[in-house]
Amino acid sequence: MRALRRGDRGREVVDLQTRLRALGYDLGARDIDGVFREMTERAVRSFQQRVGILSDGVVGPITWRELVEAGYRPGGRLLYLRQPPFRGADVVELQRMLNDLGFDPGAVNGLLDARTTRAVREFQKNAGLQPDGVVDAGVFKVLGTYAAQTSGTHQIPDKNDGYFTGDLFEGAIVIDAAHGGRESGFLAPNGVRECDLNLAVAQALSEILPAREVLLTREEDEEISPADRAFLANSSGAKMVISLHHAAHVYPEARGTASFYFERHGYRSHRGRMAAAYVQRGVSRALGTFDIGEFGRSYDILRETNIPAVMVELLHLTNPEDLAVASDPYYPTAAAEAIAGALEQYAGRDKHFIAV
């Protein structure tokens, strides 16, 4: 389906408005009329913000997928482990209730993976149900009965304050150089391509990161889907994912470094959030960039991976000062050293490093 934005009209807009209306969004006095006006754009932005994706008011593939997933209701379909996994709001609610009851499903990300299925089986066994990992309306009803008696925190407390129990560098770390191939990312006015910068920093980081093993999601200028990047990370047995990006903005005044960790519907990654804080401080200090901060988001690389992940936008290529930094031949090495140093401080639990 083509991307929809303000000014579009037709059956696809009717479909969009119908889905938004069903989710409780106000479309104004005209309601569902097949015309993408201001109120529809406002509803789209609100929805995007709620699920933690880019809030630009444009309905592209990711927003469409999220809208479809949001329409699934608990008990409305049979859930079981499969590939590709079931995705949707019903899976989110399943994971939330399991979390409340102390059956750890992993990240509350709306993806029915092996870890969530294992938690379902544990619950079924404890509740006297057949422990087959299959979830129907009956299982949801029993879950709801027990979950109603809990405090409803939707988050199993982290006993390690966002740090790893063992040595982070004893395992593998995945470095994701975003974009590549036909999907080159932003092209700067001086000809610098985002995909090339991402890869240059990733390659420099792979050479100095003191981990047992470092895996790159790509080693050349090639296009790799978000699903394949996540599959590599999930199947590698790695401890963490670092995804490298460079930002662009319509206003050239926008500048600086920002980092992101997984957060969605009230759930956040403890380790992702803490690691993002270290990376954010380390990069902005070392490069002398404006420290925008670290934020919870549901971007693909953060949501689809079942291990802690940090996505960092190192610089804004649309800002003249940031672009000058990125154009320095030593920049990839400097950025890599900043990230590696920050992760070493994180692994060493140096809380003074992230003190504001």
C-alpha positions as CSV (number, residue, x, y, z in Angstrom):
1,M,0.0,0.0,0.0
2,R,1.3,3.5,-0.9
3,A,2.2,6.0,1.8
4,L,-0.7,8.3,2.8
5,R,-0.3,11.9,3.9
6,R,-2.4,15.0,4.2
7,G,-4.3,15.9,1.1
8,D,-4.8,12.2,0.0
9,R,-8.3,10.9,-0.5
10,G,-10.0,7.6,-1.4
11,R,-10.7,4.1,-0.1
12,E,-7.3,3.8,1.5
13,V,-7.9,6.9,3.6
14,V,-11.4,5.5,4.6
15,D,-9.5,2.3,5.7
16,L,-7.1,4.4,7.7
17,Q,-9.8,6.5,9.3
18,T,-11.8,3.5,10.2
19,R,-8.9,1.9,12.0
20,L,-8.1,5.1,13.8
21,R,-11.7,5.6,14.8
22,A,-11.9,2.0,16.1
23,L,-8.8,2.7,18.3
24,G,-10.6,5.7,19.8
25,Y,-9.0,8.6,18.0
26,D,-11.0,11.8,17.3
27,L,-11.3,12.6,13.6
28,G,-13.3,15.7,14.0
29,A,-16.8,16.6,12.8
30,R,-16.2,15.2,9.3
31,D,-15.2,11.8,10.9
32,I,-14.7,9.1,8.3
33,D,-15.0,10.9,4.9
34,G,-12.1,9.5,2.9
35,V,-10.1,12.8,3.0
36,F,-6.8,13.0,4.8
37,R,-7.2,16.4,6.6
38,E,-5.6,18.0,9.7
39,M,-7.6,16.0,12.2
40,T,-6.6,12.7,10.5
41,E,-3.0,13.7,10.5
42,R,-3.2,14.7,14.2
43,A,-4.7,11.3,15.0
44,V,-1.9,9.6,13.0
45,R,0.7,11.5,14.9
46,S,-0.8,10.7,18.2
47,F,-1.0,7.0,17.3
48,Q,2.7,7.0,16.2
49,Q,3.8,8.7,19.3
50,R,1.8,6.2,21.5
51,V,3.5,3.1,19.9
52,G,7.0,4.7,19.9
53,I,7.7,5.2,16.2
54,L,8.5,8.3,14.1
55,S,5.7,10.7,14.6
56,D,5.6,12.4,11.2
57,G,1.9,12.1,10.3
58,V,2.7,10.0,7.2
59,V,1.3,6.5,7.0
60,G,4.0,4.4,5.5
61,P,4.6,0.6,5.8
62,I,5.7,0.7,9.5
63,T,2.6,2.8,10.6
64,W,0.3,0.5,8.6
65,R,1.7,-2.5,10.2
66,E,1.3,-1.0,13.7
67,L,-2.3,0.0,12.9
68,V,-3.1,-3.6,11.9
69,E,-1.4,-5.0,15.0
70,A,-3.3,-2.6,17.2
71,G,-6.6,-4.0,16.0
72,Y,-6.1,-7.5,17.5
73,R,-8.0,-8.1,20.7
74,P,-7.2,-10.7,23.4
75,G,-8.9,-14.0,22.6
76,G,-9.9,-12.9,19.1
77,R,-7.6,-15.4,17.5
78,L,-5.5,-18.5,18.4
79,L,-1.9,-17.7,19.3
80,Y,0.9,-20.2,19.2
81,L,4.6,-20.3,18.4
82,R,5.3,-20.0,14.7
83,Q,7.6,-18.3,12.2
84,P,7.1,-15.5,11.5
85,P,5.7,-14.9,14.9
86,F,2.2,-13.6,15.7
87,R,2.3,-9.8,16.3
88,G,-0.3,-7.5,17.8
89,A,-2.0,-5.8,20.7
90,D,-3.3,-9.2,21.9
91,V,0.3,-10.5,22.3
92,V,1.2,-7.3,24.2
93,E,-1.7,-7.9,26.6
94,L,-0.6,-11.5,27.0
95,Q,3.0,-10.5,27.8
96,R,1.8,-7.8,30.2
97,M,-0.3,-10.2,32.2
98,L,2.4,-12.8,32.3
99,N,4.8,-10.1,33.5
100,D,2.4,-9.1,36.3
101,L,2.2,-12.7,37.4
102,G,5.9,-13.2,37.5
103,F,6.2,-15.5,34.4
104,D,8.9,-13.7,32.5
105,P,8.0,-13.4,28.8
106,G,11.0,-11.2,28.0
107,A,10.4,-7.8,26.4
108,V,6.8,-6.7,26.2
109,N,7.1,-6.1,22.4
110,G,4.0,-7.7,21.0
111,L,6.0,-10.6,19.3
112,L,5.0,-14.1,20.3
113,D,8.5,-15.7,20.4
114,A,10.0,-18.7,22.1
115,R,10.5,-16.9,25.4
116,T,6.9,-15.8,25.6
117,T,5.7,-19.2,24.7
118,R,7.9,-20.7,27.5
119,A,6.3,-18.3,30.0
120,V,2.8,-19.3,28.7
121,R,3.6,-23.0,29.3
122,E,4.8,-22.2,32.8
123,F,1.6,-20.3,33.6
124,Q,-0.6,-23.1,32.1
125,K,1.2,-25.7,34.3
126,N,0.8,-23.6,37.4
127,A,-2.9,-22.9,36.6
128,G,-3.7,-26.5,36.0
129,L,-4.2,-26.0,32.3
130,Q,-2.7,-28.1,29.5
131,P,0.8,-26.7,29.1
132,D,0.9,-26.6,25.3
133,G,1.8,-23.0,24.8
134,V,-1.4,-22.3,22.8
135,V,-3.4,-19.3,23.8
136,D,-7.1,-19.0,23.1
137,A,-10.0,-17.0,24.7
138,G,-10.1,-19.5,27.6
139,V,-6.4,-19.0,28.5
140,F,-6.9,-15.2,28.3
141,K,-9.8,-15.5,30.7
142,V,-7.8,-17.5,33.3
143,L,-4.9,-15.1,32.9
144,G,-7.2,-12.1,33.4
145,T,-8.6,-13.6,36.6
146,Y,-5.2,-14.0,38.2
147,A,-3.7,-10.8,36.7
148,A,-6.6,-8.8,38.2
149,Q,-5.3,-9.7,41.6
150,T,-1.8,-8.2,41.0
151,S,-0.6,-4.6,41.3
152,G,-0.5,-4.3,37.5
153,T,3.1,-3.1,37.2
154,H,3.6,-4.6,33.8
155,Q,7.3,-4.8,34.5
156,I,9.3,-7.4,36.4
157,P,11.7,-5.4,38.6
158,D,15.4,-5.5,37.6
159,K,17.6,-6.7,40.4
160,N,20.8,-5.5,38.7
161,D,20.0,-1.8,38.2
162,G,20.2,-2.1,34.4
163,Y,23.6,-3.7,34.4
164,F,24.7,-7.2,33.3
165,T,25.4,-9.8,36.0
166,G,28.5,-11.0,34.3
167,D,31.1,-9.4,32.1
168,L,29.5,-7.8,29.1
169,F,32.5,-8.4,26.9
170,E,32.7,-12.1,27.7
171,G,30.0,-12.6,25.0
172,A,29.4,-11.3,21.5
173,I,28.2,-7.8,20.6
174,V,26.4,-7.1,17.3
175,I,27.1,-3.8,15.6
176,D,24.4,-2.7,13.1
177,A,25.5,-0.2,10.4
178,A,22.0,1.1,9.4
179,H,21.0,1.5,5.7
180,G,23.0,0.2,2.8
181,G,22.5,-0.7,-0.9
182,R,19.5,1.0,-2.5
183,E,18.5,2.3,1.0
184,S,21.4,4.7,1.5
185,G,19.8,6.9,4.1
186,F,20.4,10.7,4.0
187,L,22.7,12.3,1.4
188,A,24.5,15.3,2.8
189,P,25.0,18.5,0.6
190,N,28.8,17.7,0.4
191,G,28.0,14.2,-1.0
192,V,28.5,12.2,2.2
193,R,26.1,9.3,2.4
194,E,24.7,8.2,5.8
195,C,25.1,4.5,5.0
196,D,28.8,5.0,4.3
197,L,29.4,6.9,7.6
198,N,27.4,4.3,9.5
199,L,29.6,1.5,8.0
200,A,32.8,3.3,8.6
201,V,32.1,3.8,12.3
202,A,30.9,0.2,12.6
203,Q,34.1,-1.1,11.1
204,A,36.2,1.1,13.3
205,L,34.3,0.0,16.4
206,S,34.6,-3.7,15.5
207,E,38.4,-3.3,15.6
208,I,38.6,-1.8,19.0
209,L,35.6,-3.1,21.0
210,P,37.1,-5.4,23.7
211,A,34.4,-8.1,23.3
212,R,35.0,-11.9,22.8
213,E,33.4,-11.6,19.4
214,V,32.1,-8.7,17.3
215,L,29.5,-9.3,14.6
216,L,28.5,-6.8,11.9
217,T,25.1,-6.9,10.4
218,R,26.7,-5.8,7.1
219,E,30.3,-5.5,6.1
220,E,29.8,-3.7,2.8
221,D,27.4,-1.5,0.9
222,E,24.4,-3.9,0.8
223,E,20.7,-3.7,1.6
224,I,19.7,-5.9,4.5
225,S,16.1,-5.9,5.8
226,P,15.3,-5.0,9.5
227,A,14.0,-8.6,9.9
228,D,17.3,-10.1,8.8
229,R,19.3,-7.7,11.0
230,A,17.2,-8.8,14.0
231,F,17.5,-12.5,13.0
232,L,21.3,-12.2,13.0
233,A,21.3,-10.6,16.4
234,N,18.8,-13.0,17.9
235,S,20.4,-16.2,16.6
236,S,24.0,-15.1,17.4
237,G,23.8,-15.5,21.2
238,A,25.1,-12.0,21.5
239,K,24.6,-9.9,24.7
240,M,23.9,-6.5,23.1
241,V,23.2,-4.7,19.8
242,I,24.5,-1.3,19.0
243,S,22.8,0.3,15.9
244,L,24.6,3.2,14.3
245,H,22.7,6.0,12.5
246,H,23.2,9.7,11.5
247,A,20.2,12.0,11.8
248,A,18.6,14.5,9.3
249,H,16.1,17.2,10.0
250,V,14.1,19.7,8.0
251,Y,15.6,22.5,10.1
252,P,19.4,22.9,9.8
253,E,19.4,24.3,13.3
254,A,18.7,20.8,14.7
255,R,22.0,19.3,15.9
256,G,23.6,16.9,18.3
257,T,23.6,13.3,19.4
258,A,20.6,11.2,20.6
259,S,20.3,7.6,21.8
260,F,17.4,5.3,22.0
261,Y,16.4,2.1,23.9
262,F,13.3,-0.1,23.6
263,E,10.1,1.2,25.3
264,R,6.6,0.4,24.3
265,H,3.2,0.6,26.1
266,G,4.7,1.2,29.5
267,Y,7.4,-1.5,29.2
268,R,11.1,-0.5,28.9
269,S,14.3,-2.4,28.6
270,H,16.3,-1.9,31.9
271,R,19.6,-2.7,30.3
272,G,18.9,-0.9,27.1
273,R,18.0,2.2,28.9
274,M,21.1,2.2,31.1
275,A,23.5,1.3,28.2
276,A,21.9,4.1,26.2
277,A,22.7,6.6,28.9
278,Y,26.4,5.6,28.9
279,V,26.6,5.7,25.1
280,Q,24.8,9.1,25.0
281,R,27.2,10.7,27.5
282,G,30.3,9.2,26.0
283,V,29.6,10.2,22.4
284,S,28.4,13.7,23.1
285,R,31.3,14.5,25.4
286,A,34.0,13.0,23.2
287,L,32.7,14.6,20.0
288,G,31.7,17.8,21.6
289,T,28.2,17.6,20.2
290,F,24.9,18.8,21.8
291,D,23.6,16.2,24.2
292,I,19.9,15.7,23.1
293,G,19.4,12.8,25.5
294,E,18.3,9.2,25.5
295,F,14.7,8.2,24.8
296,G,12.5,5.1,24.8
297,R,11.3,4.1,21.3
298,S,9.9,1.1,19.4
299,Y,12.0,1.3,16.3
300,D,12.5,-2.0,14.5
301,I,16.0,-2.8,15.6
302,L,15.0,-2.1,19.2
303,R,11.7,-4.0,19.2
304,E,12.6,-7.0,17.0
305,T,15.8,-8.0,18.9
306,N,15.3,-10.1,22.1
307,I,18.6,-8.8,23.6
308,P,19.4,-5.3,25.0
309,A,19.8,-2.8,22.1
310,V,20.9,0.8,21.8
311,M,20.4,2.9,18.7
312,V,22.5,6.0,18.5
313,E,22.1,8.9,16.1
314,L,25.7,10.3,16.2
315,L,25.3,13.6,14.4
316,H,22.8,15.6,12.3
317,L,24.1,15.6,8.8
318,T,21.7,18.5,8.0
319,N,23.5,20.8,10.5
320,P,26.6,22.6,9.1
321,E,28.6,22.2,12.3
322,D,27.8,18.5,12.8
323,L,28.5,17.8,9.1
324,A,31.9,19.4,9.4
325,V,32.7,17.0,12.3
326,A,31.4,14.0,10.2
327,S,33.6,15.1,7.2
328,D,36.8,14.9,9.2
329,P,38.8,11.8,8.1
330,Y,39.4,10.9,11.7
331,Y,35.7,11.0,12.6
332,P,34.8,7.3,12.3
333,T,37.7,6.4,14.6
334,A,36.8,9.1,17.1
335,A,33.1,8.0,17.2
336,A,34.1,4.4,17.6
337,E,36.5,5.2,20.4
338,A,33.7,7.2,22.2
339,I,31.2,4.3,21.9
340,A,33.8,1.7,23.0
341,G,34.9,3.8,26.0
342,A,31.3,4.4,27.1
343,L,30.5,0.6,26.9
344,E,33.6,-0.1,29.0
345,Q,32.3,2.4,31.6
346,Y,28.9,0.7,31.5
347,A,30.5,-2.8,31.9
348,G,32.5,-1.4,34.9
349,R,29.3,0.1,36.4
350,D,30.9,3.5,36.8
351,K,27.8,5.5,37.8
352,H,29.8,8.8,38.0
353,F,30.3,8.6,34.2
354,I,26.6,9.2,33.6
355,A,26.1,11.7,36.4
356,V,24.7,15.0,35.0
